[in-house]
Amino acid sequence: MSICGQKITDEAPEIMLLTDPEVESSLLISSDEGATYQKYRLNFYILSLLFHPEQEDWILAYGHDQKLYSSVEFGRRWQLVHEQVAPNRFYWSKLGLDKEPGLIHLETSISETQALYITCKLQNCTDANKGKPFPGYIDPNSLVVQDEYVFVQVSTGGRPIYYVSSRRDVFTPMKLPKYTLPKDLHVISTDENRVVAAVQEWNQNDTYNLYVSEAGGIYYTLALENVMSSMGPEGNVMIDLYEVAGIKGMFLANKKLNNEVKTYITYNKGRDWRLLQAPSADLRGNRIHCMLPYCSLHLHLQVSANPYTSGNIASRESAPGIIVASGSIGAELTSSNVSMFITSDAGNTWRQIFDEEYSVLYLDQGGALVAIRHTPLPIRHLWLSFDEGRVWNKYSFTSSPLFVDGVLGEPGEETLIMTIFGHVSHRSEWQLVKIDFRSIFNRRCIESDYVPWDLHDQGERCLMGVKRVYRKLKPIARCVMGKIYSVTTISEPCDCTESDFECDYGFERRANGKCTPAFWFLPSSMSRTCTTEHTFLNSTGYRKVVSNNCTGGVMEQYTARRQLCPSQAPRGLHLVTSEGKLTATLASNVTFLVFLEEGDGSKTSIMVDFGDGNAFTYSNVSSIEDGIKHIYKNVGIYRVSATAENSLGSETVLLFLHITCQLQSIHLSAPFVAVKNKEVNLTVVLSPSQVGTVTYIWWFGNNSEPVITLEGSVAFTFSREGISVVTVQVSAGNTILQDRKTIAVHEYFRSHLLAFSSNLDDHNPDVTEWRLDVSRVIKTSMLQAAGVNSEQLLVTVLPGLPTAAEFFLLPDIRLTEGKPDKTATHLDQLSELVLSALNQNLVQFTLRPGVQITVYAAHLSAAPLVDTSENHSGSAMLMLLSVVVAGLAVFLIYKFKRKIPGLHVYAAMQDEKEQEMIQSPVSPTDSTPSFSSQRELLTSLEPLDTEPNTQTIECIKPHPRVKFSSDLPTYIDV
């Protein structure tokens, strides 16, 4: 069981407990401070909870099946919000920024590489009520909603592009220094209209660089290099950076310098950093000899993700200047000889308070500190300090030692109640010890118990442009501050100095402290606002640190000056899709974004040619800020161009867009039997036939090296007899499909078509497995009727209806090897045996009880070929006549072939696709049925190959009578 949270009301706090999911999925809710609990069973398992920051009864629960649930009754009732939600990627709306208080920001998973950012109403998350703030897919696990900013990531060409939206406005790419080339980015802080981001650059492994932004969160400059990072218990990245609560602009960071990790502190949001001065004496009063910069204090800055356990460092809004942390003294940070340190003056001086690690809890808004030792052993004591850690008193909280699992304070920083939970033994259940410290204090604090305290950095009081004075409790006062206490601050503005300004975007600080342009930066490019406005800010190379409140002084000297936009020709035209990709799906809405770096946007027209015969012209750049939408109706590669033009010149940019259709299936068309050393045509049939740019990868036999082609047909010659496997993979867009065929290769063989009694069609499901089983049954029946050897007969049932099959006769190698003259005679004898059995209706099999199937030898039919089209063209009639003449010629060759000595007799299969399209019925007579087909029946001197019809240019599903199979061909191995 775990403690989920507490709700404070004017009456009594409500407590929620979550049961062990391995036992049951339930919530226990108490309305009387834990005296009694009521159980509420759940139909899902909770992985995490998110409480609303203002509405105490509103909760979001993330389930084990990627489903997000909501409750507006403090967990008593739940409703499904959305499915396929990314873990920890759901956020409550923020008052004053979002339109509704019950709005939820969440990331939904589409695939392993794609996700969507949507907004949803708490109790009515329907498609009609969903919002899509970002126009396109985002990378999985990239959505961050923090204060007034929203961040997403989109990978293009192997590189991530980070987008930011300020105050729920349109998304804009984040501008890091040009050659930052980030591998990873984490948003650390968004306080006071400024983003602090940790970026792992292309040449970093275990460190990150800190970057800070201006108010819009778009333009970033370097604040600190090589900040240490580590992997959290759940595989998450943890940056060694800590934002001190209660004092704006104050951070602590662990920086790697010459392979040593050192702790640095800043009071002005990263503008300046320095090392920490070590305590002058240790816990026992012994003097510590530690001289900067060779020796300093170093702190562990990891904050616990578990609200019930303490991290390595702690500070509170209600106790400004008090920081408690574990660390070490020396040249670098170490994990050995760790002690506890405290500062009461915001990091200027430090004191050692314990020589071991302790968990420290703030009580009464920092008026009292409670410390519990970090140890795997059971304990029964805690330590209490009323003077900011100068003196510690020992108290017993339990009569028997307890293995402490965690500590939980009552909600509110003014609390004087805490709960310790743990185990008496490793096998016992949880024990909760509630401690009320109110009895220790005998009075409430009065005004004379407080003293003013000046915030400073080693004597410098002007920090962030003001002098700040806080009200703090006297160390000797032992009283309760309570809820009415407030951290009163008095601010006095300072004159601006150079230290109140940081380098602007594109500028770098040199050794002399001056900001100069980076080698890659053109200061003139900052006039890009001229594309939408008439004036621009001409940077001086500096910008005021965000939230710095200095006035006068050097303000005018360092502040950017607004100037009129110069008249210039358009320059730096960019054309991209909203998703940053060069591919799009047929019939989808493609959004093109056009950017202009320089030029008078109000007087520059934009013409976009979509490459499909459609083009549009826009009067100015501002009219297309939201993008240009277009739908392509055909598959292909389109040359999209954008041209910006004004009275001073023009510029054109091109984009080649691939419009594709989803590849649904492929079918490898190949003969069942091939002639040794004779070229065979292999063809891949796609469904749909036109899907865009396609790559074919072929493997033949035992060859490990593939053959890659851009055409769907290849010719291959098999040089060895036996069974050979052909594998083909088709790559189209993000889809890769595979088909495989097994081909029997022989130097001599005969083939003949088979037909069946018509009742077989009623039981033919036209699937591969059925054809394989029926082929085996036919072969068995033919062997019994004709008396030939099993090794000399191959039978395969062909795809499609009406049902047809083909058998192949192979010579007996023992009798014919090295004797080509005898081979033809031997095959003639075998053919006569088999055909005789077929003509006498001796080949039969039982499909199921009461269904007897007779197998016939198919013969040429005198029936005319039927043209099924509505219009009969002359060319079509000529083609049909040619087919009839060719059939008669082949038949005559067959009649006289026995007279030609040494002739290689073979037959090759026609394209399976053609077989599937044969629709002529089979009508058996007494002994010899007629069979309408365009295939040569007994023998063939050349293989017959057909090409599939590839004229269709749209995504058309195959006709229901046409079957495509990716399985092995249905043949019986010899």
HELIX and SHEET records of a PDB file:
HELIX    1   1 ASP A  127  ASN A  129  5                                   3    
HELIX    2   2 ASP A  191  ASN A  193  5                                   3    
HELIX    3   3 ASP A  364  GLY A  366  5                                   3    
HELIX    4   4 ARG A  438  ILE A  440  5                                   3    
HELIX    5   5 GLU A  447  ASP A  449  5                                   3    
HELIX    6   6 GLU A  498  ASP A  500  5                                   3    
HELIX    7   7 PRO A  523  THR A  531  5                                   9    
HELIX    8   8 MET A  555  TYR A  558  1                                   4    
HELIX    9   9 GLY A  601  LYS A  603  5                                   3    
HELIX   10  10 VAL A  621  ILE A  624  5                                   4    
HELIX   11  11 SER A  758  HIS A  763  5                                   6    
HELIX   12  12 THR A  768  ALA A  786  1                                  19    
HELIX   13  13 SER A  790  GLN A  792  5                                   3    
HELIX   14  14 ILE A  813  THR A  816  1                                   4    
HELIX   15  15 PRO A  820  ASN A  839  1                                  20    
HELIX   16  16 GLY A  874  PHE A  896  1                                  23    
HELIX   17  17 LYS A  897  LYS A  899  5                                   3    
HELIX   18  18 GLU A  912  GLU A  916  1                                   5    
SHEET    1   A 4 SER A   2  LYS A   7  0                                        
SHEET    2   A 4 GLU A  14  LEU A  18 -1                                        
SHEET    3   A 4 SER A  26  SER A  30 -1                                        
SHEET    4   A 4 GLN A  38  ARG A  41 -1                                        
SHEET    1   B 4 ILE A  46  PHE A  51  0                                        
SHEET    2   B 4 ILE A  59  GLY A  63 -1                                        
SHEET    3   B 4 LEU A  68  SER A  71 -1                                        
SHEET    4   B 4 GLN A  79  HIS A  82 -1                                        
SHEET    1   C 3 VAL A  85  TRP A  92  0                                        
SHEET    2   C 3 LEU A 103  SER A 109 -1                                        
SHEET    3   C 3 ALA A 115  LYS A 121 -1                                        
SHEET    1   D 4 VAL A 144  GLN A 146  0                                        
SHEET    2   D 4 TYR A 149  THR A 156 -1                                        
SHEET    3   D 4 ARG A 159  SER A 166 -1                                        
SHEET    4   D 4 THR A 172  PRO A 173 -1                                        
SHEET    1   E 5 PRO A 182  SER A 189  0                                        
SHEET    2   E 5 VAL A 196  GLU A 201 -1                                        
SHEET    3   E 5 THR A 207  SER A 213 -1                                        
SHEET    4   E 5 TYR A 220  MET A 231 -1                                        
SHEET    5   E 5 VAL A 237  ILE A 239 -1                                        
SHEET    1   F 4 LEU A 241  GLU A 243  0                                        
SHEET    2   F 4 PHE A 251  LEU A 257 -1                                        
SHEET    3   F 4 GLU A 260  THR A 266 -1                                        
SHEET    4   F 4 ARG A 274  LEU A 275 -1                                        
SHEET    1   G 3 SER A 296  LEU A 299  0                                        
SHEET    2   G 3 ALA A 319  GLY A 330 -1                                        
SHEET    3   G 3 ILE A 313  ARG A 316 -1                                        
SHEET    1   H 4 SER A 296  LEU A 299  0                                        
SHEET    2   H 4 ALA A 319  GLY A 330 -1                                        
SHEET    3   H 4 SER A 339  THR A 343 -1                                        
SHEET    4   H 4 ARG A 351  PHE A 354 -1                                        
SHEET    1   I 4 TYR A 358  LEU A 363  0                                        
SHEET    2   I 4 ALA A 368  ARG A 373 -1                                        
SHEET    3   I 4 HIS A 381  SER A 385 -1                                        
SHEET    4   I 4 ASN A 393  SER A 396 -1                                        
SHEET    1   J 3 PHE A 403  GLY A 409  0                                        
SHEET    2   J 3 ILE A 417  HIS A 423 -1                                        
SHEET    3   J 3 TRP A 430  ASP A 436 -1                                        
SHEET    1   K 3 TYR A 450  ASP A 454  0                                        
SHEET    2   K 3 VAL A 466  LEU A 473 -1                                        
SHEET    3   K 3 THR A 489  PRO A 493 -1                                        
SHEET    1   L 2 PHE A 501  CYS A 503  0                                        
SHEET    2   L 2 TYR A 542  LYS A 544 -1                                        
SHEET    1   M 2 PHE A 507  ARG A 509  0                                        
SHEET    2   M 2 CYS A 515  PRO A 517 -1                                        
SHEET    1   N 2 THR A 535  ASN A 538  0                                        
SHEET    2   N 2 ARG A 561  LEU A 564 -1                                        
SHEET    1   O 3 ARG A 571  THR A 577  0                                        
SHEET    2   O 3 ASN A 589  GLU A 598 -1                                        
SHEET    3   O 3 ILE A 628  ILE A 631 -1                                        
SHEET    1   P 5 THR A 583  THR A 585  0                                        
SHEET    2   P 5 GLY A 649  THR A 660  1                                        
SHEET    3   P 5 GLY A 636  ASN A 646 -1                                        
SHEET    4   P 5 SER A 605  ASP A 609 -1                                        
SHEET    5   P 5 ALA A 615  TYR A 618 -1                                        
SHEET    1   Q 3 SER A 665  SER A 669  0                                        
SHEET    2   Q 3 GLU A 679  SER A 687 -1                                        
SHEET    3   Q 3 SER A 713  THR A 717 -1                                        
SHEET    1   R 5 VAL A 673  VAL A 675  0                                        
SHEET    2   R 5 THR A 735  HIS A 746  1                                        
SHEET    3   R 5 GLY A 722  ALA A 732 -1                                        
SHEET    4   R 5 THR A 695  PHE A 700 -1                                        
SHEET    5   R 5 VAL A 707  THR A 709 -1                                        
SHEET    1   S 5 LEU A 793  VAL A 797  0                                        
SHEET    2   S 5 ALA A 805  LEU A 809 -1                                        
SHEET    3   S 5 ARG A 750  PHE A 756 -1                                        
SHEET    4   S 5 VAL A 851  ALA A 857 -1                                        
SHEET    5   S 5 GLN A 844  ARG A 848 -1                                        
END                                                                             
